[in-house]
Amino acid sequence: MSRLKTFSIGGIHPSGRKELTEEKKLERMPVPEILHIPVNQHIGAPCVPLVKVGDRILKNQIIAKTENGLPSSVHSPISGEVIEIKEMIFPGKRKIHVIIVKNDKQYEKYEGTEIENELTNDFNELLKIVENAGIIGMGGAGFPTHVKLNPPKDKPVDLFIINAAECEPYLNADYRAMIEFPEKLMNGIKFILDTTPMKKVIIGIESNKPLAIKTLKEINNDSRIDIVPVKTRYPQGAEKQLIYALSKRTVPIRKLPFEVGVIVQNVGTVLAIYDAAKMNKPLIERILTVSGKGIKEPKNIIAAIGTPIKDIIEYCGGLNDNTEYAVNGGPMMGKAFDNFELPITKTTSGLLFLTDEECEESEESACIRCSKCLLVCPMGLNPTTLMDVSKKRIYELMDDVLDCIECGSCTYVCPSNRDLADNIIKGKERYNKYLKRSKKNG
């Protein structure tokens, strides 16, 4: 048996904890009475509301949009009345305006949407469809997909990689999608191949998902598509690490995958592209995992964008009394939160409700210079040094913080319980502001 493909340096093997939901079939959660729809869910210039309080809006209608920077748009998953537009604070202390819509339960669709179309093989038309549907990277990054699919003309791309690793513990959203919608996924991949200049597809799936690998291999009849098991190793699903594992192409520091002829998309993003092209359906819902020993009924669900987390908790049976932590995303890269009025967004891959048993919290102590953080960093950085210079704001020594992929591996292995990753992430934010100030001041 050949060795499983993987990336070259660093990495860890955290407990998968997939068993809580890996056998749970997807459930479509009923849309609640009230949705809180954030106007900005992507990387790029903030969207601006196109509606006002008192307006009646339709399902699939664009309700927020931006034309600047990396443009994107936000659609309503329901018909109903706009009852308020207010600011909410999201994880990471991000202030985002939210359009609050009361569901009239009529689900009256915006004209021309959710009607089956003939698939186009026109590349420019595909880009327009994807942009109009508000599709962004659903693995967590939130980069507008129509921009990603259209690299610079002088950067030819021949390889399309589907990131199906889902290496974060607990999460099974992509896994369930591959098992339950395999034909749709493969049709979406073929459609993208037929419509773009890319000639080859590799679907990278971690080896701890044998049923997904088997399911896709059994229905694959296209020689352009390879389904490749990769080693179960975190952060296998990080873009640069997965590209190296599957193609041995190395994305240069601070460069994007198109520099080495590659585009990477998440499973959920491919499904959304197919829905937009085939049914003229914008991105108004997503698959996510609700898990952890703190939730009474762990599930994999399909929920409307803007569904308040409190409604998802209720749908999953409520919280156990010993719930101590709530995380938006996976436990390694997700963000802690404590406001259950917050909604899910296009990039919410999971909601975790964890107990003390699952999150062993110990007091931080001094670094013992064991070098474990250096050994596991997939970018070959020195997390201890980066944390120290970040906390002290020694900007002339902070340049390497920009290369951190925020995977959290360093924090995971630190025997002194130092929150290396969080401090480096904060340092990155400060350093970026410092660079902007320096540029502005000449």
Steps between C-alpha positions, in 0.01 A plus 500: 500500500640841401555766764223755538574844362556784744679832545868527573561664839325530835149387579325330791254217565225631727218271607249501213180484707306451178298213647241730658349585160673303222206257472233771538318566174442858393183659635344808343423730790171693472561870443427691823263796551783755492824505301801719579672536162850657516568744217868410488610135491798503263860620481485837329324834512192498731162458338239775525133423578271546200183482708355703786280436800142432392589355158350168397766285340488175305688175531830515301483879469830690531478702822861618535780549251837657433659589169836596647815300576406132492127530426232271637130506582261369764157348427197434716414133568136594563224741407389734773535845655817683596432592862839637605855565383749505784863440584612179669842399628626175348791280615828685463326820617378572149210745483264410215159637409226239497172515310228350720218344297169365630402184315157522339524126423383551143849447353405704194799485267665787320413483130712259298664324795493127580402416145693227320734630231707353222859496619720751321849422375587868475775594747399866534139399555610261775687780676192721479276223638733432792535870583124562479439202731725646772717188516811519716745245636297296748793333670542804721706749301206671329691605185260589213492197273457681167828681570678178592381327181641781286875533567717749308530426130875448531453230765361194317333246728481133405419326830178521701523363855190421706576540869307214659750440780282648778786455743351697790381277787122456545400636157317274253319745271705425187509130585121475513469706181729259312301200622152644449552716188779318309341532154434868548858558613646311205266678256612831648865409456446389138309819426785715632752297297291536185464875547845611616853459357586241767567149367544281808330455839632336815262448791706474818323309779656406833539125549269502803205536258505164316127505420530839325801378302318181400176682411666749267728242339203276419318771304802665338507427127708801394871449433565865581402446864714319759380423854812488716514396868738715704648437840285585800717777635418853610503753324471285188214718374704821505522618140877506452548175691235317295642630172843363590357167617308442176727655239840564662463859383624752756308828523758774568481693826227767484388388158170347389446151351459631146873578508558124465208435266246388761154604618357346820132488593311351792233228460221735609615767257484259205146398597399866522647570154297214352181621670555850362570382145235228482219655707585873518509455877715744699695403810229520767567188707787275604587165652654510846581266788359568848703295743676461831395336826331822603218471245229244575444383143809543277395530135605586148252752368411716202404842633410837353770767507405738780349236729566609860717254690241484780252347255757242390565411864126451553474286185780281635329439834661776704822514700610272780557656840876438483553697177791738551614617156343595166708512181406621153689265266738222601689486830837579339418807292151593615404803707352484849172686553241549771216682322245246378304774321776504238412332168682247286665637186616362166830395662357324808620142460404396851378599845664323793372492856769355720534386860796520738567136415565597137695819571768438753588848623824549692679804628758653269864477609836614367641358178732206572676522160392149399469603131182294447327798341781533244474131409124507433470833317405414138649830383838446667462804728616560857172552689669577833696789355200626303283499811762692698560769238125528439424561868783754524406659166854482365388574147843472339508130604136416421506447123469120528157532669359557151597144403305339787197304372334517845463121528557490877740203491753686715248568776382138488843354580631762744568332839497843666145568374605824334242631255754542224260507206262758646786736585650461153162567336463817707855591406414454133208741536720758671782457249265550204375823657861605558585436133200706388602787726855484375386502138264791564772701672744433221 
